[in-house]
Amino acid sequence: MTNSSAEQALPLAKPQGSRAPLFWPLLFWCLGLYFGRSWPANSLPLLGVASALTLLAIFLPKLRLWLLLSSVMLAGAIRISTKSPAELILENTISQRGNVVQTATFEVKREFSNNTYEIKLKKLAGVKLQTLMLLYHPKKLDSGSLYTAVLKVEKLKQDPILDFFPTRYKSRAKIDHNLMKIDDEVSVNYIGKLRSWLDARIQKHAGDWAPFAKALLLSDQTAKGQYRDTLRRGGMLHLIVVSGLHVLFLYSLLMLLFRSFLPKKIAELLFIVAGLGFAALNYWSAPATRAVLMLITFIVSSWFGRRLSALQVLSICLWIITLAAPQQLFDPGLQLSFLCMVIITIALPELQLKKWQKNRISKIKKAIFATRDYLVLTSIVSLAILPLNLYHFGSGSLNGVVGNLVGVPLMSIILPLSILMLIGSPSNFITQAFISSYKLAVWLFERWMLIVAKLPFHVEHFWLDLLPAVGLSLFLITFYFWIKSQKRPNWSLYIPIWLIALALIIVPPFFRVDNTGIWVFNCGTADCTLIITPDKHSILVDTGQGSKMWDAKVSDTHNSWAARKLVPWLKRKNIKRLDSLILTHTDADHAGGIPAIASSLPIGRLIITDETHSSDLWDHWQSQGWFSDSEILLITDTLSIHQGKTRLKFLHPDKDYVGTSENNRSIVFRMDVKDKSYLFTGDIEAKDERWLISRYPEEIDTDYLKVPHHGSKSSSTDEFIYHVSPIEAWISVGIPNRYKFPHASTIQTLQKYDAEIKITNDGTVYTSF
């Protein structure tokens, strides 16, 4: 994710100064991108204001700088909010209709996990487009190929609670029918074809050892996912993603090759072409694109005899990236990549000068000094990116200071071997030697990675909020300048900054929003609700859908909704244990997340029915040992329990009622907290509702209702809603869905009794006590 300090080998002929006249305009441009994300698509008002400010700058010289900077900020807002007419038509149509089903032509750009692809929609209903979106399809599609099909296109919503990072995609699509691969010689994606060819060749040559080579050459996520936790603890995750370090290695290799038979400028021109091709091959990932642009800028500036400071070069690169793709600014990879380079830019010249001052010492001492400087630089970078890592990922490691000492040299061997082993046939003796050397180097890297991961200098599951992260960054940056300063410290500057930083770290937690309440999660047409009582007791009701729609037993620990969304969110909220898990019944849309939850968090008490306890699914869970340390509470009859000041009364099933299906056997319970009451109903149907009315008419009269069975017309009868008489009703459903939930009759019944309706498809529903 980050870049190694080995990037200090960038072609800086001399220590560069810090002059960067583009830095302040760039800062205001980025502010405009930040604020412009939520600006309406009509950018004419912003354009008018920006033009007016520019004109005023001509006549107001004393305010000229600030007026021009404000114009640049507005330009950033205009850039990120500007959309093509075709894109606006598509977005408006989707907003009005919910979805669009039309014949489309699209290009498959790349493949993600979970049967998901990035596609570029080229034509929809005869209208030409160039819109990136996500496509879900269970069968294999070829990257770089064109297809035609009838697509169902809908808006891709971000949940304001569950989704941490903004997405670059606005729409998603599913293939309705008539999928057909087409050949279009005019629009052939040669980069995609080359990528597919390289992927197959790497797999053929390296076999089970292929993930590392794919990660280094193609930004493939397999190795990253396989070793993610180990690499994160070891602070070495950046070594197996395409970053500036790997671009630098490629630059050195290619220039060594080209300069052996070509003049310098021609060799540099060939590198520019190869570098841009490599960035395209890696989907223009932020670290790779940044490194390629930096090298190109250095090269081009040297052609014209201009010496640019490293900070100026970084500013130019960020301008180019955000001008072409403004959403990239909010990518954690880009933020970490540029922050690393800014820190290196500040620290590297001083270290280089110190080296030059020791140019008459022995080679052994030079090696010692070089190692020391390397460790110092790596430590500075690791500390500098710590707040950003804790803010985005809740983890940080200083183990990489040690890990990079061996990891970087090994990666400098693995990368060229990844290329060399692709030359020739696998049966060729020389190629086989390269393959064997590659496997040995990867094996050594794996062993070193495991050793470094055991070092104690790392923290996990500790998230910083934005203001404390900013405060810690301020403290670290000013502390670094204080240490490196050889002059008398300017205490009148440092002390106020440190006081502000301390306030940003200490004060915000005292104003943190109450962490109690009820979250009915946006988990599709499934159910999952978290309750944090005023006594901080955590209760999870159901676990959302699994990786397989119909079978909770075959759901795995990685691909379910709970694994992708819920578990990271719980850890970010610092919820390290579930005091109670209530599983209403065993359908996959309620129990599919059990593997992810049970393997990630301790569960104090599991509350299930006796039918669940005697099911094959329970036997499977027992064989996995998931609830071996949990108290098991079986609901066989009406039961009340208290959690501090919170009362739970289980109303259904009871000893006199026998359900005929999983839905009929759903647990129904009432919760009383303070002066409010809540009714959770699982997937009960009309006959279960009649039973509850006949046995517990007073208990089901509550303020809030979790609507049964996702708003199905088989539930929520008029009589039941009348007896519940909720102030607010929550429907857990994804729209659209094959069942067309929630049914119109359910909505009409709820409206008849003046219940405020909240649907999770619009985002996770949160209610405070």
N, C-alpha and C positions, 0 to 999 in steps of 0.2 A: 504493500500500500504506500509506503514511503520510499524515499530515495536514499541510498547510502551515501555516506560522506566520501566514498571513493570517487564521487563525481568531481572531487577537487582536481582531477586530471584534465578537466575541460581546458581547451586551448587558450588559456590566459597567458599571454607572453610575459606579462608583468602583473604585479598586483594592481588591480584596477581601483580607481577612485569610486566614490559613491555618488557622483553627479548623475542625476536621472531626472531631467526636466519633464519627462512624461509621467513621473510617478504620481504627482498630485492630480492631474487630469484623470489618470487611470483610477485613482481612489474615488473620485466623484462619479466617474462612469460606472464603477461597481456599485456604488450607493444607488444610482439610478436603476441598475438592473435589479437590485434587491427590492426597492420600493415599487418598481414597475410591474412586478409579477402579478399583483392583484389589480392592476389598472385595466379598465375596460378596453376592448379591442380598438375602439375609435381613438386614435392618437392625434387627431387634428388639434384639439385644445392644447395638448402638450407642445405640439409643433409651433403653434402660435405664440405660446409663452416663451419658448426657447428662442424664437426669432426676435421677439421683442427685447429679451435680455441681451441678445447679441448686438442689436442696434443701440441699446442704451450704453453698452460698453464703449462704443465709439465716442460718445459725448460725455461720459463720466470717467475720466482717467483714474481718479482716486479709487473708484469701485470696480475698475475694469477687470481686475484679476478675479474677484469674487463673482462678478456677473458672468464672466466666461466659464468659470468652473461650474456655476449653477446651470448654464446652458449645456455643458457636457453631461451633467447629471440627468437633465431632462432628455438628452439624446439617448442615454442608456435606457431610460424608462420607455422611450419611443421604440427603441430597437427590440426590447423583449416583449413588448405588447403588440408589435406589428405582425399581421398575418395576411396571407394572400387571400384574394376574394374567394377562390375555390375552397380554401380551408374554412373561411367564415361561413360559407354556405353549408358545408358539411357539418360544422359544429352547431349551427342554428337548427339545421334539420334534425340532428340527433337530439338536441335539447327539446324540440317541439314534439317529436314522435317517440322518443325513447330509444329507438334504434332504426337503422336503415338496412333493408335487405335488397341488394341489387347485384347485378353481374359486375365483376371487378377483374382487373388485371393487376397483379402485384409481383414484386420481386422479393425473394427470401434473402434477407441480408445476413442474419446469423441465427444460431440456435442457442437457446438458454436451456435450463433444466425444466422438468415438469411439463414436457411437451409444449413448450412455449418458444415462439420465434419472433424475431424482429423483422418486420416486412416494410417495404416502401410501397404504398398504394399509388399506382401509376394512373389508373383509370377506374372510375366508379360511375356506372350508368352513363357511360359515354363522356363524362367530364374528366379532363386531364388534371391529375394531382401529383404532388410530390410529398406525400405525408407519411411520416414514420408512425407505426403503431404496432401493438402486440397482437399476435395471432396464436390461438390455442388450437392444436390439432393433435390427435393421438398417434397419427402415423408419421413416418419419416418423410421430411421434405428436404430437398437438396439446396444447400446454401449457394447463392449466386444464380439460381434458376428463376425463370419466369413461369407464373401459373395464371390460369384463369379459373374462376369459380363464382358461384353465387355466395356472396359474403353477407353475414349479419354483422353490422358495425354498430357499436354502441360506445357511449362515453366511458372512459376509464376514470373512476372516481378515486380520490385519495381520502382515506379516513383521517379526519383531523386528530384523532387520538392514537390510533394504532400505527399509522405510517410516519416514520421518523424523517425520511428524506423526500424532497420533491422529486417527482418523476418527470422524465423528458417526454413521456408519451401522454397524449390526450385522449386517445381512443384505443379500443381493442376490437378484435374481430374473431368470428368463428366461421368455419366453412359450413354453409348450409347444404349445398349439393353441387354436382357438376364440376368437381375438381379435375383439372387437366393441365399437364405440363406442356408448355409451348416453347418453340424455338423462335427467337427474334435476333437475327444476326446484327441488327442495328443497335440493340440494347443489351448485348451480352455483357455480363458483369465479370470481367476478366479477373478482377481481384478475388471475387467469390470463388471462381473456378480454380484459381491458383491456390487459394486457401484450402479448398476441398481436396485438391491433389496432394498438397503438402501434408494435410492431416492423415490421408490414407497412407502416404509413403512413410511418415514417421511411425505410424502404427505397425506397418509391415516390417520395418527395420528394427524397431525397439521393443515391440510386443508389450509385455506388462510394464516395461520401464518407460513407456512412451509419454505418460503425463507430464514429466518434467520438461521434455523437449517441446511438447505442445504448449506448455505454459510460457516458456521463454521465447518461442517463435510466433505463436498464434494467440496469445492471451487466453488460452483454454483454461477453464475454471476447475478442471478435474483434480489436478494436483493441489491447487489452493484449497479446495473443499476437503480433500482427503487429509491434508496435514494442517488445516487451518488453526486448530487449537494449539497444537505443538509449536507451530511457527509463531503464533501470536505471543505465547508465553516466552519464547526465545527471542522476541523482537527481530525476527528474520523474515517476516511475511513478505517484505518488499523484494526479497531475493528471488522469489519464484513467480513474480508478475513482471510483465514488460514495463520497465521503468527507465529513468534516465541513465541508470548504471549500465543497463544492457545496451541501450543505444550508444553509449560511450564505448563499450567494448566493440560493437559493430563498426563504429567510426574508426577505431584504431586498426581493426583487422582490414577493413576495406581500403583505408588510406595506405596501409603497409603494402597491400596487394597492388593497388593502382599506381602508387609512386614508383614501383619497381620497373615500370615500363612506360609511364605517361608523365607529361609535365604536371606541375602542381595544380594549376588552375583547371585543367581538364579532369584531373583526378578528383578535385573538389566538386566540379560540376557533376561528375558521375555519382559522387556520394550524395549530392542533393537529390538527384533522381531516385537513387536507391533508398535514401532515408525517408522520402515522402511515400515511396511504395511500401516500405516497412510499416510506417504509421498507418497507412490505409489498410494494410494486411491485418493490423491489430485494431481495426474499427476506430481509428483516431482516438485511442484512449488518451486521457489527459496527460499522464506522465510521459508516455512515448512521444506524443505530439509536442509537448513542451520541450523535451530534450532535442528533438529533431529541429524544431524552429530555432532554438538557441544556437545550435551548431551552424545552421544556415545563416542566421543573422551575423554571427562572428565571421563566417567565411565571406559573406557579401560585403560587410563593412571593411574587411581587410583588402578586398579588391579595390575599393575606392580610397584606401589609405586613411580610413576613419577608425579611431580607437574608441570604442564604446565601453562604458563601465558595465559590469555584470548586472547591476541593478537596472540600468537602462535597457539592456537586452531582455531581462525578465519582464519589464514593463511592456516592451514591444510584443513579446510573445503572448502575454495575457490579453493585450488589446486584440491581437489577431484571433485568438481562440474564442474570446467572448463576443467578438464581432460576428464570427461565422456561426457560433452556436452558443448564444447567451446563457442557456440553461446549464452549460458546463460549469459556470461559476459556483453552482451549489452542489457540485459533485465532491464528496470528501477526498477522492483521489487527487483531484486537481488542487484542492486547498492544501493538502499535505505535501504534494509535490512542490508547489511554489513556496510554501513556508520553509521547507528544507533548503531550497536553493537560496532564499533570502538570508537564512542564517549562515549558510556556507559562504555566501558573498561577503557577509560582514566579517567572518572569522578568518577566511582563507588568506587574504592578503597579509594579515599580520603574521600568520604562521609561516608563510613563504618568506617574509622578510627575516624572520628569526632563523630560518634555515640558511638563507644567504649569508647571514652574519657568522655562520659557523662553517663556511666553505673550506676552511683550512684545517679542520680537525680530521681525525682518522675515519676510515670507512665504517669501523665498528661503532664509533660514537655517532656518526651520521645515521646509521641504521637505528640506533637507540633513540636518537632525537626524532627521527621520522616516525617510529612506532609511537613515541610519546605524543607527538603532534596529532597523529591519526586518532589515538584514543581520546585526546582532548576534543578534537573536532567532532568525533562520533558522540561523545558525551553531551556536548553542547547541543547538537542536533536532536538527540534523543530527549533531552530535557525540554527543548523548545516545542517539540510536537506533542509532548505529554498532555497538555490541557486540551488540545484539539482531539486527540485520541480518546481521552476520557469523556469529552462531550459527545462525540459521534458514536463510539463503540463501547464505552464503559470499561475499557481495558488499556493498559499501558505497560511497557516493559523497557527496562534499562539493560536487560540481558544481552541485547543486540550489540552493546559496546564490546562484549567479549565474543559474541557470536560472529560478528563481522570479520574478526581477525582471521578466522579460518574460512568462514562462509564465503566471503568475497573472493579470495583466491580460488576456492573450489568452483565458484560460479564462473569465474573467468576461464576455467578449463571446460566446464560443462557446456557453456554456450557455444564456443567454436566446435566442440565435438558434436553438438546437436546438429550443426550444419554439415560438418565433414562426413558424418556417418550416412548422410543421405546421398552422397555422391557414389555412383556405381551400384552394382547389384549386391544384395546381402550375402550372396555366396562368394563374392570377391574377397580375396585374402586381406587386402588393405582396408576395404570397407568393414570387414569383420573385425579387424584390429581396432578401428575407430569405434565400432559398436561396443566391443568389450571394454575399451577404455572409458567410454561414456557411462556404461553400467557401473563400473568400478567407482568412478567419480561420484555418481548419484548415490551409490551405497555409502560412501564415506560421508557425503553431505547428510544423509539420513541419520547416520550414527552421531555425527556432530550436533545435528539439530536436536536429537533426543537428550544429549548431554546438557546442552545450553538451556533447554526448556526446564531443566530441574534446578537451575539457579534461582535464588530467592528474590531477585530484584524485579518483580512484576506485580501488578495489581489487576484484578478482574472483577467484573460486576460492580463497578463503582463509577456511576455516571455523574458528571458535573453539569449543572445547569449553565445557561449561556453567560450570565453575569459572573458567577464564580470562575468560569473558564477564562473570561476576559481578564478578570482580576489576577489570576495566577499567571497568565501570559505577560501582563504588564510587569508583575514582580520579577519574573524570570529574565525578561529582556533588559530591564533597567539594572538588575543585579549583574547581568553579564557585562554591560557597559561599565558598571562601577568597578568590576574586577579588572577588566582590560585597560581601563584608563590609567595612564602613567602620570597624569596631572593630579593636583589636589581635587578631590571630589566636590562637585557643585551641590552641596547639601540643600540649598534652597530649591533645587530642582528635584533631587532624588527623594527627599523626605515627603513632599506633597504627593508625588506619584505613588510612593509606597503606602501612604495613608489611604489614598483612593483605592489602590489594589486590595488592601486589607479590608476596606469597607465592602468592596464588591464580593469578596470571599465570605465574610462573616455575616453581613446584614441580610442578604436575600433569603437564607433559610428561615429567618424569623417571620418572614412575610409569605412563606410558602402556602399555597392553597391547601385546604384540608384534604388529606389523603384518604378520606372515608367516603362511602356512598355505594352506588350500584352502577355497574357498567354492563349494559346489554350489548354484546359485541357484534360488530358487522362481520359475520362469518359466513355469508351466503345464506342459502336456504338450509339452515342448520341452527343449532342452539348452543350458546355459551354465555354465561352470566357470571360476573365476579361481584361479590359483596364484601366490602370491608366495613365491619361494624364500628360504632363509636368506640368500642373497646379494642379496636385494631385486630379483631378476629377475622381471618380471611376464609371465605366460603366460595368455592367455585361450583356452579351448577351447570353440569354437562361440559363437554370439551370441544364442541364443533365437529366439523366433518373430517373424515380421514382421507387418505390418499386414494382410496377406492370408495366410490359412492355407495355401493350396496353392502359392503362387507367390512365391518369394523375389525374382524379378526386379522385380515391381511394388511391393514393399515400399518405403515412403518413409522419410525421415529424421526424421519427427516422431511418427508414430503407432505405431511398433513398441514392443514391450516394452523393448527396449534403450534407446530414446529416452526413454521415460517413467520407467524405473526404473534401468537399469544405468548410463547415462552420468552422471546426477546423483550416484549413489552413488560412482562412481569419482572424480569431481571432489571430492566431500566427503572421500574418503579420501586426497586429494592425489596421486592417480595421474594424472599428466599425459601418460603415454606407455605404450604397450604394447610391451614388448620383443619378444614373439612372439604371433602369433595362429595357432592351429591350427584349421583348418576340416576337420572329419572328413568331411563330404560336403555336397552342395548342397541338400538338402531344406529347405523353408522354415522348419521348426521348429528348424533348426540354423544356417541362413545368413540368416534373415530380418532379423537386426539389423545386418548388414554396413553398410547405408547410414548408420545412426545412428553406429556405431562409427567407421567410416572417415572420416566427415566431422567428427568431434569430437576424435579423438585421433591423434597420429602412431603409426604401426605400424612397428616396426623390421624385423620379419621375418614374412612370411606363409608358413605351411607348409600345402601342399595336395597332392592327388594329381595325377598327370598328366591323369587324366580330367576333373577339375575345371578344369584349365588349358586344356583344349581344348573346354570347354562354351560354349554361348551366354551363360550367366550370367556367365562370366569376361569375354567380349567386352563385355557391358554394363558391368561394373565398370570395365574399361579405358577405355571411352568416357567414364566419369565422372571418370577420373583419380584414383581413390581409392587405388591402390597404386603410383603412379608413383615414389614415393620409398622404397618398401619393398623389401627383399631378398626374392626369391621362392625358396623351397626346395621342390622337387618330390619327393614320396615315390613312388619307383618300385620300391624294393626295401628290404630290411631295412637299417636305418641307425641308428647311435648318435651322439648329440651330447651335449656336456657344457656346462652353464651353471654355471660355478663348480664347486661341489661337488655339483651336481645332474646326474644322468644321465637322458637320455631315450633309450629304445630303441624305434624304430618297427618293429613286427612285421608289420603288415598295412596295405595290400596288399604283396605281393612279386612278383618277376618271374615266378614259376611259378604264380601264382594269378590267374584272371580272374573278376571279379565280374559278375553278370548284372543287378544293379540298383544303385541308389544306396546302399541299405542294405548290400548285400554289398561295396561298394567303400569302406566306412567305414574311416578311419584308426584303427588300434589301436596304442596305445603303452604302454609300461611306464615308470614314473618311480621312480627311487631317490633318496631324500633321507635323509641321515644313516643310520639303521639301519632305515628303513621303506620299503615298496614299495607302489606304486599301479598299478592297471590301468584304463585308460580305453578304452572299447570302442565308442563311437559307437552305430550301430544294426545291428550285425552280427546274423546269424541262425544257426540251428543248424548249417548246413553250414560256415559260416565258423568257428564254434567248433570243429568237428571238425578243420578244417585247422590251426588254432592248436595244438590238442592234439597232432596228429601231428608238427608241425614245431618247436614251442617249448614243450614240456611244463614245462621248468624256468622259463622266463621268465614264464609266465602264473601261476605260483605266487606270489601276492602277499598282502599284509596287508589292502589295501583294494581294493574293486571298485566301479567305476562300472558299474552293472548295464546290460546291453545293451538297447536299444530300449524304454526306459521300463517294463521289467518285462513285456514281451509273452511269451506262451507259445511264440512261435516262436523264442525265444532262451532263454538260461539253462538249458540242458539239465542233467540230473543229472550227466553225465560232466564237463561243463565246470566246474560249480560244485565238483565233487569235486577237480579238478585245481587250480583257483584257491585253494580252501579259505580264503576271506577271513574275517578277524576281523569286518570291518564292510562292509556293502553299502549303496550309495546309489542310490536310484531317483528319477529326475527325472520327475515326473508331476503333473498337476493332477487332482484328484478332485472331482466325477465327470467323466468324459470319454466320448466316443462309443465308444471302443474297450474301455472297462471295464478299462483298465490301472490298476494292475498285476494280472495274472491270478493267480488263487488258486494255480495250479500253480507259478508262479515263487516266490511267497512260501513255499509249502510246501517247495520244494527248498532255498531259502536257510536256512530254519529247520532242515531236516534236518541241515545241516552247521554248525549253531550260529553262523551269521553274525548279528550285530546289524544290524537293518534300519532305515535312516533314509530317510524319504520327504520330498521337498521340499514337498509340499502342506502339511505341518505347519510349514513355515518353512525358510528357507535353511539348509543344513547347513554348519557350519563345523568344520574339523578343523585343529588346530595340529600342527606338526612335532615 
